[in-house]
């Protein structure tokens, strides 16, 4: 019994130290900034869908993740209408190449080393056999050009979500040391419309409960959980419709430009993963996914408990 008490005491101390470290990180100076880009939204049903997801992202960042409204820029693919929500109504636009270049230049001017930047790209894209192109009003922009726009962006925390079809091709041009890049698809012929951006918007605007969201079961809410939950929700959408999945999200947080389908180790076999029934998911302590696991999320809040340790 004494042994069990001492082990529990040690785990509690480890959790307290971990929580204290997170409190210190959250208290670190710096402004949380976000840029939400939506290219051409498409026909009326798609315009409504992308507008709703843009509004959810905007609201979720403010209400649940510590971003002030004045520090979130939205670049929308068309001229807003009176029927649009506040995020789209107040957006810059249309989202031409020039507008994207200006948004990137504005970020370079205001970002400080201690700041945070989350960037989201939604809309439609196409692959021509050489480049993946984000569809814009006017000339489209391909992945290498887009990467150059953001090459000069520097700050402490950078998280880029590229959520269009054929978005995996953006991983390499956007890669930088210290930057986390998430793409909705593999850098392959995954050119169909994606579900990922809408599940991501749902997770940020209305986070699921702690038990559901803590996919890796490490007792804390992190960017890795956000990625894994969104990938799982996407896979569940295809499974529910009895459809072959045409998107497989990728994450690169080592800066090498090569994405990894981390969710495969966390999803059951019926969702295209390899996690066997009754088995615990792996605990990532090195390599891809480590940096994402170090970014804690304020929502949903995690109840205090001893942290899970690697076997």
N, C-alpha and C positions, 0 to 999 in steps of 0.2 A: 504493500500500500504506500509506503514511504517513497519507493522508487517511482510509482505512478504519480505521486504528488509532485515529486521533483521534476519529472518530465513535463507535467502539465504547467508547472511554474516556469520552466525554461521556454516552453512554447508561448506562454502568455507574454513573457518578457520579449521574445522575438517579435511577436505581433505588435506589442507596444512600441518597440523600436522602429518597426516598419511603418506603423501609423504615424509616428513622430516625424520620420523622414518624409513621408508624404505631406504632412502638414507644413513642413519647412519648404518643400517644393512648391506647394500651392501658395505659400506666402511670399515666394520670390517675386521681386519686382518685374514688371513687364506687362505689356498690353496684349490682350487676346484679340487678334484680327482674323477676319475671314473674307474670302472672295468666292462668290457663287457665280458661275458662268453657265448660262444655258444658251446653246446655239439655236439654230432654227428649230422651233418646236414642232413644226409640221402641221398636219390637218387639224381641224377643230377638236376632235377627241384627244389627240396627242397634245395639243396645246393646253387643253384643260388638265391633262394628267401631269405634264411637266410644270405647269403653273402651281398645281396643288403641292407637288413635291418640293418646289422651290419655297413656297410659303411654309411648309413643314420644317424644312431645313433652317430657314431664317428664324422661325419662332422657337424651334428646339435649341438652337445655339444660344439664344437669349435666355430662355426660361430654364434650361437644364444644364448648360455648359459654360456659363460665366462670360459670354460675349456680350458686350454692350452694342445696342442697335447702331450707334454711330460708327462703330468699328467693323461693320459688316457691309461690304460692297456687293451689289448684285448687278451683273451685266446680262441683260435679257435679250433674246433673239429678235424680238419685234417691238413695235411701238405699243406701250401699254394701253389698256382701255379702262373705261370707268368700272367695268365689271371685275377687274383684277383685284387681288388682295394687296395689302400694304407693301409687301416686299417687292412685288413686280411693279406696282405703281411708282415706287420711289427709285426704281432701277435706272442704271445707265443703259443706253441702247440706241439703236440696235447693236447687237453683238458682232460688229464687223472686226476685221483684222486690226484696224486702227484703234477701235475701242478696247480690244484686248491688250494691245501694245501700251495704250495709255494707262490701263488698269495696272499692268505690271510695273510700269515706270513710277506710278504713284506709290505702289507698295515699296519699291526700292527707296523712295525718298523718306517714307515715314517709319519703316521698320527699324527697330533697334536690336542689338545683339540679344537682349534679354526677352524679346517679344515671342509670341506664338502666332503662327499662321496656319490656318486650315483652308484649303482650297478645294472646291468642288466643281467638276465639269459634268454637265448633263446635256442631253440632246441626242441628235442623230450623227452617225459617222458612217463612212464607207471605206473600203480597202480596195486599192487599185492594182494589187499584186506587188507593189513596192512600198507604198506609204498608206498610213491610216489618216484619213482626212476628217476633221471636225467640220460638220456642215454649218456654214454661216451665211448670213445675208451678204451677198457679194462674194468675192473669192473665198474659198474654204482655206483652212490652215492645216498643214500636216504635222506629224509628230515631231520632226526635227526642228521645224520652225517654232513650234509651240515651246519646245524645250529651251530654245535660245532666248525666248521672251523672258523666261523665269530663271535663267542661269545666274543672274546677279542678285537674286533674292537670298538674303542671309538673315537668319535669326535662330534663336535657341531651339525652338520646336517647330518643325515643318511637317505637316501631314497633308498629302495630296490625294484626293479621291477622283479618279478618272473613270466615269461610270458608263460610258457609251459602248456601243458595239465596237469591236476591233480595238478596244482601249489598251490591250496588253502591249501593243506596239509603242505606247507612250512610256513604258517603264524605263527603258534604256536612256532615251533622251532627257528624261527628268531626273535621273539618278544623281544623287550627291551624297557625300558623307554627311550623316546626321539628318537626312531627309527620309521620311517614310512615304512610299508611293504605293497606293492601292489601285488596282485596275479591276474592272468587272469581268474581263475576259482574259484568256490566254493570248500571247502574241502569235496567233494562228488564225485560221479561217473561221473564227467565231464572229460572224458578221450580222447575226440576227439581233432584233431589238432586245434590250436587256431589262431584266426585272430588278437587278441589284440596286439601282438608284432609289427606287421607290421603297424598297425594304429598308435601305439606309435612312431615308427621310423619316420613316415610321419609327425606327429605333431611336433616333435623336429627338424626335418631337414627343413621343409617348413611350418612353423606355419600358420594357417589360419588367416584371418583378425580378428581384435579385436571384432567386433560385433558377429561373429560366435564363437569365442573362450571363451568369457566371459559367460560361461554357467550359472553360478549362479547369473549373473547380479548385481555384487557388485562393478563394476567399476574398478576392478584391475585384473591383470593376475597372477594367483597363481598355485601352484602345484595341488590344488583341481580342478581348471579348466582343467589342463592337464589330470588328471584322468577322469573327467566327459566327456570331449570331446572325449577321446579315447574310453571310454565305449559306448558313443553314436554312434561314427563312427562304432564301432564293431557291435552294434545292427542294425544299418542301413544296414550293409553289409548282415546280415542274412535276414532282411526284403526285401531287393532288390532281393535276390535270392529266396524269398518265402520259406525260410528254418526255421525250428525250431531252436532257439538259443541253442547251446550246451556249451556255456561258459557265465558265469556271474561274472564279475570282482568283487574283494573284496578289501577293504582298511582297514588297522588297523594302526591308528596313536595315540592310547592311550597306546600301549604296553601290552595289555591284551591277545594278541594272537588270538583274535576273530575278524574276518573280517566282514565288513558291506557292503552291496550292496547299497551304498549311491546313486548311479545313479538312483535308482528306483523313488526317489522323484523328479528327474529332467527330466526324460524322459516321453514323451507322451505315452498314452495307446497303440498306435499302435506299439511302440517300446518296449513294455513290462513294461513300467513305470506306474506311477499313477498321473502324472501332467495333470490336466484337461485343456482343451483349454481355453485360455483367462485368466488363472491364472498365477501369478508370481511364479517363483521357490522359495523354502525356502531359507532363509539366515542363514547359520550355524554359531552360536555364542558359542556353547558349545558342548561337547561330540565329537564323531567320526567325523573327517573332520576338526576340529578346527585347529590342528597343520598343516595340509596340506594347509589350507587357509592362514597361516602366512608365507609361503614360497613364496615369489614373484618371478616371472619369468621376465627376461629382454625382452623376445620376445614372442608374438608380443607386441609392446609398447602400453600402454593404454593412451588414451587422458585424460588430467586432467578434472575432473568433481567431483561434490560432491559425497561422498560415500553413498551407500544405507544403510539405517538403518533398524533394525528389526521392524516389525509392532508391 
